[in-house]
Each structure stands twice: as C-alpha cells, then as structure tokens.
Amino acid sequence: MNAVPILKEKTHLPVVVDPSHGIGIRDYVAPMALAAVMAGADGILYETHEKPEEAASDGQQTLNFEESARLIQNLRRVYGLRKELV
C-alpha cells in the first residue's frame, strides 16, 4: 500500500490494491482497504464468499457477504471523504 502514492505519480494508469492477499488475515482486510483508498488507490480487489471457511482457497483472508457489504458501504464513504480533502 505504501507504493500507491508513488505509482499514482509515475503512471496514468489506475492503481488497484489487493488487501486480502497483502495482509492475508480477514480481520485486517477492511481496514487496509480503507487505508488504501485514503492513500489514493483507484480500486480495491478482495475475496468474498458466502461461507469463507468453506472456500476452496484463501478462506482465512476471505470476507463473508455481510462483511463485504459493510466494506463496500465504508469504501464509498471514505472515497467521498478523500474527494473532499483533495
């Protein structure tokens, strides 16, 4: 995530962050996603599954549908706040 501002400066391409693979622990995916947006990320990529403990892979870093919905709602709020601050 610390590369986000540097990448934004060096390229015209969108910068997308994957906090689920970056942190690898479900409890920290949402905070890292929100921090990535505040750092300037244009998009967030993460894993979601109805029952993460039953996912074929990466269940420990996968959000369930409720967690995913809450994250999307918070990402929209944080993105709006970022636009106000910049």
HELIX and SHEET records of a PDB file:
HELIX    1   1 VAL A    4  LYS A   10  1                                   7    
HELIX    2   2 PRO A   19  ILE A   23  1                                   5    
HELIX    3   3 ARG A   26  ALA A   39  1                                  14    
HELIX    4   4 PRO A   52  GLU A   54  5                                   3    
HELIX    5   5 GLY A   59  GLN A   61  5                                   3    
HELIX    6   6 PHE A   65  LEU A   85  1                                  21    
SHEET    1   A 2 VAL A  16  VAL A  17  0                                        
SHEET    2   A 2 GLY A  43  ILE A  44  1                                        
END                                                                             
